Every structure is written in structure tokens, then in C-alpha cells.
């Protein structure tokens, strides 16, 4: 799993589960020497999509995000999450740094959360496509 996939899962994971897990790892001493590099800040980003026929990008609107950057034992971690939950953004950044430092295999609890989140994202996408599939027109059948 690439770091991009891991960060995506951390950005989409359940905030309470992520914060609880990170706090537990800190309390047990598994994660230590945390330094705040960039405190959580909330802002907006422009959401772009690609139009499927002409393949041109256009801006759909703005999205509220929270960004945080930390260092765990000298390893940088960064996170961006939708919404204004600063604690969840910091927890995701701590998780990112710790995984970058010890590897995903070194933290089975985080690996499990990431796998579960990815599975839920895949299920959601499949449900959405199942709903949309009924509206798709197959022009080859019209000939």
C-alpha cells in the first residue's frame, strides 16, 4: 500500500476511532516525541472534477478542510481531512508520521483501521455505482 493510499484512508477514517487509537498508542508509549510543526488550520479548497465526455476540468465548489503537520521522533507527518475537526487532523498527521517511521507492519492497530476504512470506501463506491448503473444508456444496444 502506497503512502498516498494510507493518507487517503487516514483522511477518510472515522474520526473517533482514529483519535481513540492514536491516544491509546501515545498512552502506551508506542508513539512518543511528538512535535507540532504546523498547528491545525481550517480553510477551503476548490473541488475540481473532470467532465466525462470532453474530459475538461471544472470547479464544482469549495470544500472545508483542516490541515495539520507534525513530527514524530523526527519523522514528518501530514494530514488533510474534510471538515473542521482539528483533533482528527492532528491524529491523522501523527498516524502518518508514525507509519512513515516504523512501517505499516509495525503498527497492526493502524493497519487494521486503514484496511477497514478502505473496505468501507470500496463498499460505498460499489453501492453508488449500483444505483447509477441503472441510469446508464448503452448506445450500442440502440442500433
C-alpha positions as CSV (number, residue, x, y, z in Angstrom):
1,X,0.0,0.0,0.0
2,X,1.5,3.4,-1.0
3,X,1.8,6.3,1.3
4,X,-0.9,8.1,-0.8
5,X,-3.3,5.2,-0.2
6,X,-2.5,5.3,3.5
7,X,-3.0,9.1,3.8
8,X,-6.3,8.8,1.8
9,X,-7.5,6.1,4.3
10,X,-6.5,8.2,7.2
11,X,-8.3,11.2,5.8
12,X,-11.5,9.2,5.4
13,X,-11.3,7.1,8.6
14,X,-13.8,7.5,11.4
15,X,-12.6,10.5,13.5
16,X,-13.5,9.0,16.9
17,X,-11.9,5.6,16.1
18,X,-8.7,7.4,14.8
19,X,-8.4,9.7,17.7
20,X,-9.0,6.9,20.3
21,X,-6.4,4.7,18.6
22,X,-3.8,7.4,18.5
23,X,-4.4,8.4,22.1
24,X,-4.1,4.8,23.1
25,X,-0.8,4.4,21.3
26,X,0.5,7.6,22.9
27,X,-0.6,6.5,26.4
28,X,1.2,3.1,25.9
29,X,4.3,4.9,24.8
30,X,4.2,3.4,21.3
31,X,4.2,6.9,19.9
32,X,6.4,9.5,21.6
33,X,8.3,12.7,20.9
34,X,5.5,14.4,19.0
35,X,6.2,17.9,17.9
36,X,3.7,20.2,16.2
37,X,5.2,21.6,13.0
38,X,2.1,23.3,11.7
39,X,-0.9,23.6,14.0
40,X,-4.2,22.5,12.6
41,X,-5.7,25.2,10.3
42,X,-9.1,25.2,8.7
43,X,-9.7,26.6,5.3
44,X,-11.2,25.9,1.9
45,X,-10.0,24.2,-1.3
46,X,-11.6,24.2,-4.7
47,X,-13.1,20.9,-5.7
48,X,-12.5,20.1,-9.3
49,X,-14.0,17.3,-11.4
50,X,-13.4,16.2,-15.0
51,X,-16.3,16.2,-17.3
52,X,-16.5,12.7,-18.7
53,X,-17.2,13.4,-22.4
54,X,-14.9,16.4,-23.2
55,X,-12.6,15.5,-20.3
56,X,-12.4,19.1,-19.3
57,X,-11.8,20.1,-15.7
58,X,-14.2,22.5,-13.9
59,X,-14.7,23.7,-10.4
60,X,-17.7,22.3,-8.6
61,X,-17.3,24.4,-5.5
62,X,-15.3,24.9,-2.3
63,X,-14.8,22.3,0.4
64,X,-14.0,22.9,4.1
65,X,-10.7,21.2,5.1
66,X,-8.4,21.0,8.1
67,X,-4.7,20.5,7.7
68,X,-2.0,19.6,10.3
69,X,1.6,18.7,10.2
70,X,3.6,17.0,13.0
71,X,6.9,15.3,13.7
72,X,7.1,12.0,15.5
73,X,10.6,11.2,16.6
74,X,12.0,13.3,13.7
75,X,9.7,11.9,11.0
76,X,7.3,14.3,9.4
77,X,3.6,13.5,9.1
78,X,0.9,15.5,7.3
79,X,-2.8,15.2,7.0
80,X,-5.7,16.9,5.3
81,X,-9.3,16.0,6.3
82,X,-12.6,17.3,5.1
83,X,-14.4,19.3,7.7
84,X,-13.3,21.4,10.7
85,X,-12.2,18.6,13.1
86,X,-8.7,19.8,14.2
87,X,-8.2,16.8,16.6
88,X,-8.9,14.3,13.8
89,X,-6.5,16.1,11.5
90,X,-3.7,16.1,14.1
91,X,-4.4,12.4,14.9
92,X,-4.2,11.6,11.2
93,X,-0.9,13.5,10.9
94,X,0.5,11.6,13.9
95,X,-0.5,8.3,12.4
96,X,1.0,9.3,9.0
97,X,4.4,10.2,10.7
98,X,4.4,7.0,12.8
99,X,3.6,4.8,9.9
100,X,6.3,6.5,7.8
101,X,8.7,5.9,10.6
102,X,8.0,2.2,11.5
103,X,6.1,1.0,8.5
104,X,2.5,-0.2,8.4
105,X,3.6,-3.7,9.6
106,X,4.9,-2.1,12.8
107,X,1.5,-0.8,13.9
108,X,-1.1,-3.6,13.4
109,X,-3.8,-1.5,15.0
110,X,-3.4,1.3,12.5
111,X,-3.1,-1.2,9.7
112,X,-6.4,-2.7,10.7
113,X,-8.1,0.7,10.8
114,X,-6.7,1.6,7.4
115,X,-7.9,-1.7,5.9
116,X,-11.3,-1.3,7.4
117,X,-11.6,2.2,6.1
118,X,-10.5,1.2,2.6
119,X,-13.0,-1.7,2.6
120,X,-15.8,0.7,3.6
121,X,-14.8,3.2,0.9
122,X,-14.9,0.4,-1.7
123,X,-18.3,-0.8,-0.5
124,X,-19.7,2.8,-0.7
125,X,-18.3,3.2,-4.2
126,X,-19.9,-0.1,-5.3
127,X,-23.3,0.9,-3.8
128,X,-23.1,4.2,-5.6
129,X,-22.2,2.6,-8.9
130,X,-25.0,0.0,-8.4
131,X,-27.5,2.9,-8.1
132,X,-26.1,4.8,-11.1
133,X,-25.7,1.7,-13.3
134,X,-29.5,1.6,-13.8
135,X,-29.4,5.0,-15.5
136,X,-26.5,4.3,-17.9
137,X,-27.5,4.2,-21.6
138,X,-25.7,1.7,-23.8
139,X,-25.8,3.3,-27.2
140,X,-24.7,0.1,-28.9
141,X,-28.0,-1.5,-27.9
142,X,-29.9,1.3,-29.7
143,X,-28.6,0.4,-33.1
